[in-house]
Amino acid sequence: MEFEAFHAAHWAALAAAAIAVAAIVALRARLRGPRIGRAVKLAIVAVLIGSELSLQVSYAISDGWGIGALPFQLCSIMLWFSVALLLTGNRRLYEVTFFLGLLGAMQALLTPDLRESFPEFRYFHFFIAHIAIVSASVYMTAVERYRPTLGSAFRAVLWLNLLAVPAAIANWLAGTNFMFLARKPSGGSLLDLLGPWPWYLVQLEFVAVALCLALYGIVRAIDRIAGDPSHSEESV
């Protein structure tokens, strides 16, 4: 079956994402226990690594492995950044995954560049991997009390541009479309709201800054409503 956005299979995946995020937030106090917290972090790490390895194996089995299988897509990069963040607790990694991981994965969840639907392997891989990326940043924010700063929002945009360099080189050499720098997704996405190539790349710079600032503002607003002054001490 071919995947159709906002049909039953898509809504089921979005519901799974909402449940995962809600569970982490609702159970955040309990997850601060050292044993259970470590177990949950390692579980998310296992899901992230397992999803990427299974994808590579699927390419090898189907003889579809090539340069297009390299992890140069933004969410593929954020998957490995999320693994490193959960294992090390590095706050500089957090500021990258919080903005680029959350925004990239949420955009992918809402407008999937996906052809296969339930119950195909790629359907499960796509949504499980992106839900795990979101879960990693939500965990570090809600449970570990990490917080972004205004400066980290702009540094994340700088990281986005740096990560686009090898992706653009690979696109030029091999005709790939990593990070959708060469063309918009064929299945439709939020990029369709922007101008044609290459102008949408310029527009994306402003969109990225606006979204990072909006995400930063949402976290700050939630903290003010919650009235927890300790959050400011945990900022990146």
LOMIZA-229379 format. One record per residue (C-alpha): residue number from 1; z, x, y; residue in three letters. Coordinates in steps of 0.02 Angstrom, whole numbers. Layout:
<lotors>
NUM|Z|X|Y|Ala;
...
</lotors>
This chain:
<lotors>
1|0|0|0|Met;
2|-38|59|176|Glu;
3|109|70|295|Phe;
4|117|-61|432|Glu;
5|234|-39|579|Ala;
6|371|-169|601|Phe;
7|340|-252|435|His;
8|470|-268|298|Ala;
9|465|-87|239|Ala;
10|481|-23|417|His;
11|623|-140|461|Trp;
12|715|-87|302|Ala;
13|702|95|354|Ala;
14|761|57|531|Leu;
15|908|-40|459|Ala;
16|953|109|350|Ala;
17|950|222|504|Ala;
18|1062|102|600|Ala;
19|1185|91|456|Ile;
20|1194|281|440|Ala;
21|1229|304|626|Val;
22|1353|160|632|Ala;
23|1447|227|480|Ala;
24|1467|400|558|Ile;
25|1528|328|722|Val;
26|1645|200|643|Ala;
27|1721|327|522|Leu;
28|1727|472|645|Arg;
29|1917|486|645|Ala;
30|1924|495|456|Arg;
31|1780|618|449|Leu;
32|1880|740|555|Arg;
33|1983|779|401|Gly;
34|1930|956|348|Pro;
35|1887|914|167|Arg;
36|1793|752|192|Ile;
37|1709|817|349|Gly;
38|1644|971|260|Arg;
39|1585|866|113|Ala;
40|1487|749|228|Val;
41|1409|894|323|Lys;
42|1356|977|162|Leu;
43|1286|811|101|Ala;
44|1177|796|257|Ile;
45|1124|977|235|Val;
46|1076|942|54|Ala;
47|973|791|106|Val;
48|884|890|242|Leu;
49|842|1039|131|Ile;
50|801|928|-18|Gly;
51|680|822|83|Ser;
52|584|973|147|Glu;
53|578|1061|-22|Leu;
54|521|902|-109|Ser;
55|382|884|19|Leu;
56|322|1061|-14|Gln;
57|328|1030|-202|Val;
58|226|871|-181|Ser;
59|94|969|-85|Tyr;
60|88|1100|-224|Ala;
61|73|970|-362|Ile;
62|-67|877|-275|Ser;
63|-157|1039|-226|Asp;
64|-136|987|-46|Gly;
65|-38|1138|13|Trp;
66|-114|1227|161|Gly;
67|-77|1280|338|Ile;
68|-46|1098|381|Gly;
69|107|1103|268|Ala;
70|192|1236|375|Leu;
71|348|1174|469|Pro;
72|272|1178|643|Phe;
73|296|993|682|Gln;
74|440|964|802|Leu;
75|542|865|676|Cys;
76|511|994|540|Ser;
77|580|1128|656|Ile;
78|726|1016|705|Met;
79|762|987|521|Leu;
80|798|1172|495|Trp;
81|889|1184|662|Phe;
82|999|1040|604|Ser;
83|1037|1130|441|Val;
84|1088|1286|537|Ala;
85|1192|1183|659|Leu;
86|1291|1095|522|Leu;
87|1323|1258|429|Leu;
88|1370|1365|580|Thr;
89|1429|1245|715|Gly;
90|1330|1346|843|Asn;
91|1337|1258|1009|Arg;
92|1170|1325|1071|Arg;
93|1087|1251|918|Leu;
94|1175|1087|958|Tyr;
95|1099|1074|1130|Glu;
96|925|1092|1055|Val;
97|948|973|908|Thr;
98|1041|845|1012|Phe;
99|897|820|1131|Phe;
100|741|870|1035|Leu;
101|804|817|864|Gly;
102|868|648|919|Leu;
103|721|606|1033|Leu;
104|590|671|912|Gly;
105|663|587|759|Ala;
106|696|421|847|Met;
107|517|418|912|Gln;
108|456|452|735|Ala;
109|566|314|664|Leu;
110|503|187|791|Leu;
111|319|236|783|Thr;
112|292|323|615|Pro;
113|136|429|592|Asp;
114|131|372|412|Leu;
115|1|297|295|Arg;
116|96|272|133|Glu;
117|220|129|122|Ser;
118|357|78|1|Phe;
119|376|133|-139|Pro;
120|270|290|-114|Glu;
121|353|462|-105|Phe;
122|296|497|73|Arg;
123|378|336|133|Tyr;
124|547|388|66|Phe;
125|528|569|120|His;
126|477|524|297|Phe;
127|619|406|333|Phe;
128|756|498|239|Ile;
129|714|662|328|Ala;
130|712|583|501|His;
131|870|482|471|Ile;
132|957|643|416|Ala;
133|901|733|574|Ile;
134|974|593|680|Val;
135|1133|591|573|Ser;
136|1161|778|599|Ala;
137|1166|765|788|Ser;
138|1265|603|786|Val;
139|1392|685|669|Tyr;
140|1416|836|782|Met;
141|1432|723|934|Thr;
142|1544|585|865|Ala;
143|1647|682|738|Val;
144|1651|862|800|Glu;
145|1655|804|983|Arg;
146|1515|918|1039|Tyr;
147|1440|864|1205|Arg;
148|1282|910|1299|Pro;
149|1285|967|1479|Thr;
150|1163|937|1619|Leu;
151|1103|1115|1602|Gly;
152|1075|1096|1415|Ser;
153|955|951|1449|Ala;
154|840|1066|1547|Phe;
155|861|1208|1420|Arg;
156|805|1087|1284|Ala;
157|644|1055|1379|Val;
158|619|1243|1393|Leu;
159|645|1257|1205|Trp;
160|516|1120|1179|Leu;
161|387|1222|1272|Asn;
162|431|1382|1178|Leu;
163|417|1294|1010|Leu;
164|248|1224|1060|Ala;
165|174|1399|1074|Val;
166|160|1440|886|Pro;
167|109|1260|853|Ala;
168|-31|1273|980|Ala;
169|-90|1439|907|Ile;
170|-95|1364|731|Ala;
171|-191|1214|798|Asn;
172|-319|1327|880|Trp;
173|-342|1435|725|Leu;
174|-341|1302|591|Ala;
175|-385|1138|676|Gly;
176|-215|1062|638|Thr;
177|-119|945|753|Asn;
178|58|1013|754|Phe;
179|171|929|881|Met;
180|20|817|924|Phe;
181|-40|949|1045|Leu;
182|-223|934|993|Ala;
183|-237|745|991|Arg;
184|-133|588|984|Lys;
185|-76|520|814|Pro;
186|-212|416|734|Ser;
187|-87|283|681|Gly;
188|-29|250|857|Gly;
189|128|307|948|Ser;
190|215|305|1116|Leu;
191|89|437|1170|Leu;
192|-38|297|1181|Asp;
193|50|244|1342|Leu;
194|-3|408|1422|Leu;
195|-173|472|1477|Gly;
196|-305|556|1369|Pro;
197|-299|735|1307|Trp;
198|-257|857|1385|Pro;
199|-178|758|1527|Trp;
200|-47|677|1415|Tyr;
201|23|851|1381|Leu;
202|60|872|1566|Val;
203|134|697|1576|Gln;
204|242|735|1425|Leu;
205|332|870|1524|Glu;
206|396|740|1645|Phe;
207|432|615|1506|Val;
208|531|747|1410|Ala;
209|638|787|1562|Val;
210|668|603|1598|Ala;
211|716|563|1417|Leu;
212|833|712|1403|Cys;
213|919|663|1565|Leu;
214|930|482|1506|Ala;
215|1008|535|1341|Leu;
216|1132|646|1433|Tyr;
217|1175|501|1548|Gly;
218|1203|383|1402|Ile;
219|1327|503|1321|Val;
220|1419|528|1486|Arg;
221|1427|340|1514|Ala;
222|1496|310|1339|Ile;
223|1629|444|1367|Asp;
224|1682|365|1532|Arg;
225|1695|194|1450|Ile;
226|1793|268|1304|Ala;
227|1906|358|1427|Gly;
228|1929|512|1316|Asp;
229|1953|663|1431|Pro;
230|1950|784|1284|Ser;
231|1762|762|1271|His;
232|1732|865|1427|Ser;
233|1817|1013|1344|Glu;
234|1696|1008|1199|Glu;
235|1537|1018|1302|Ser;
236|1404|1146|1265|Val;
</lotors>
